[in-house]
Amino acid sequence: MSIDDSMNAGAGAGAGATSMETNTHDLFGLEGCPQRINRSLSLNLTDHTYLPKAKDPRRDWVASVALPALRSYAAVHGESSVDTFATIGTGAGTDVLAAIETLNPSTALVTDLHEEVVEHAVDNIRRNVPDSSMHTVEGYVGHLGEPLTAHSGTIDLLYENLPNIPAPTHVDLAAGQATSSFFDTSALAGVPAGAHRYLLALHCAMLNQARTLLSPSGRVVCSIGARAPLTEILDVLNSTGFDTELLGYTWKIQSEPEEVIGGYVDQERKGGGPFHFYPVDALARVLSPYSPQQAAGQAKKIEQDLAGSAFDVDTAFEAVKRGDPVGHTVVAVQAAPVD
Ligand SMILES: C[S@@+](CC[C@H](N)C(=O)[O-])C[C@H]1O[C@@H](n2cnc3c(N)ncnc32)[C@H](O)[C@@H]1O
């Protein structure tokens, strides 16, 4: 279904709807004034909305991954290379605000699995730009790119930061933010075998669908927590028929750590991986000399430099249970369909 951009603020809010007042410095770590979005940000959220980690950009996906990746994209392809931008699984809509700031698309399409998440995201985007008539914002509800077939045009840039972990039986995907970390494995036809082993299946399923949604020069940017070796991640994505290039290599403190690392422990027991995490101080030490864009050019070397500090999944799980901060590297991969 489609939710157009004339929806009222808060429409469809379920129990647990809440709001967050923040600003582009606290949320995105932006110094100075943003160019195309408001400096003060007001976000309406629901129980199902992936929570922006305001005041801690290193825990926030948009601040630490999407924004630098979209900046790199603008640097490589030009600030006016994207007329229509789409996010698959938008959460609060802050990834679209980052796209408006960096690439100024005239049309932004947002999707998520939960209707009220999409309603609020559309409204959050419109409310946090100085002139909402400058951007058409359309919301769509459904699995991956399926609802976007209702949109009449093609997409120049599709961004995704989808979950990696197949939902175990004890996880209720209808509850809280479960769909931010876990996914339903029932609708994943045609993904390569390595995608299951390295927990990249939803990203590959999205790439399979993207082919028919993209404009002739359109691309996908996949944001992926890199708990598998870099070469395996890129090989798996390439095997879907896309050319890939690293746009960014950075790190994040593991959010929802017990839930997520516990999920990796279970998947490794079932034959996945092997996966790895790192202590936060090692990530900060090794990666701090580089911007995400610079690190992308040195990613293999950085991965080797980090290897001596890597935690296997059990060590990482023990560390978070003790309260020690654990993180992981993240790749922002640009993917273009091979003809
Ligand atoms: C980790 S959150 C990312 C939110 C936001 N894009 C960001 O980067 O902060 C993943 C989002 O994807 C959504 N999602 C999960 N599975 C999905 C699917 N099959 N189709 C569409 N959205 C999905 C979740 O509901 C959640 O909002």
The ligand as an SDF file (V2000), in Angstrom:
LIG
                    3D

 27 29  0  0  0  0  0  0  0  0999 V2000
   18.3120   -1.8060   11.3790 C   0  0  0  0  0  0  0  0  0  0  0  0
   16.8100   -1.0060   11.0240 S   0  0  0  0  0  0  0  0  0  0  0  0
   17.3610    0.3330   10.0260 C   0  0  0  0  0  0  0  0  0  0  0  0
   16.5050    1.5740   10.1140 C   0  0  0  0  0  0  0  0  0  0  0  0
   17.0750    2.7430    9.3040 C   0  0  0  0  0  0  0  0  0  0  0  0
   17.1370    2.4190    7.8910 N   0  0  0  0  0  0  0  0  0  0  0  0
   18.4450    3.1040    9.8180 C   0  0  0  0  0  0  0  0  0  0  0  0
   19.4130    2.8680    9.0750 O   0  0  0  0  0  0  0  0  0  0  0  0
   18.5570    3.6050   10.9490 O   0  0  0  0  0  0  0  0  0  0  0  0
   16.1010   -2.1130    9.8040 C   0  0  0  0  0  0  0  0  0  0  0  0
   14.7250   -1.6610    9.3040 C   0  0  0  0  0  0  0  0  0  0  0  0
   14.3100   -2.5400    8.2460 O   0  0  0  0  0  0  0  0  0  0  0  0
   12.9440   -2.8880    8.4260 C   0  0  0  0  0  0  0  0  0  0  0  0
   12.7440   -4.2040    7.7820 N   0  0  0  0  0  0  0  0  0  0  0  0
   13.1020   -5.4170    8.2530 C   0  0  0  0  0  0  0  0  0  0  0  0
   12.7790   -6.3880    7.3800 N   0  0  0  0  0  0  0  0  0  0  0  0
   12.2110   -5.7650    6.3120 C   0  0  0  0  0  0  0  0  0  0  0  0
   11.6640   -6.2260    5.0790 C   0  0  0  0  0  0  0  0  0  0  0  0
   11.6410   -7.5210    4.7620 N   0  0  0  0  0  0  0  0  0  0  0  0
   11.1480   -5.3020    4.2160 N   0  0  0  0  0  0  0  0  0  0  0  0
   11.1660   -3.9790    4.5370 C   0  0  0  0  0  0  0  0  0  0  0  0
   11.6710   -3.4940    5.6980 N   0  0  0  0  0  0  0  0  0  0  0  0
   12.1910   -4.3630    6.5630 C   0  0  0  0  0  0  0  0  0  0  0  0
   12.7660   -2.8980    9.9320 C   0  0  0  0  0  0  0  0  0  0  0  0
   11.4030   -2.8090   10.3200 O   0  0  0  0  0  0  0  0  0  0  0  0
   13.6400   -1.7000   10.3490 C   0  0  0  0  0  0  0  0  0  0  0  0
   12.9090   -0.4970   10.3290 O   0  0  0  0  0  0  0  0  0  0  0  0
  1  2  1  0
  2  3  1  0
  2 10  1  0
  3  4  1  0
  4  5  1  0
  5  6  1  0
  5  7  1  0
  7  8  2  0
  7  9  1  0
 10 11  1  0
 11 12  1  0
 11 26  1  0
 12 13  1  0
 13 14  1  0
 13 24  1  0
 14 15  1  0
 14 23  1  0
 15 16  2  0
 16 17  1  0
 17 18  1  0
 17 23  2  0
 18 19  1  0
 18 20  2  0
 20 21  1  0
 21 22  2  0
 22 23  1  0
 24 25  1  0
 24 26  1  0
 26 27  1  0
M  CHG  2   2   1   9  -1
M  END
$$$$
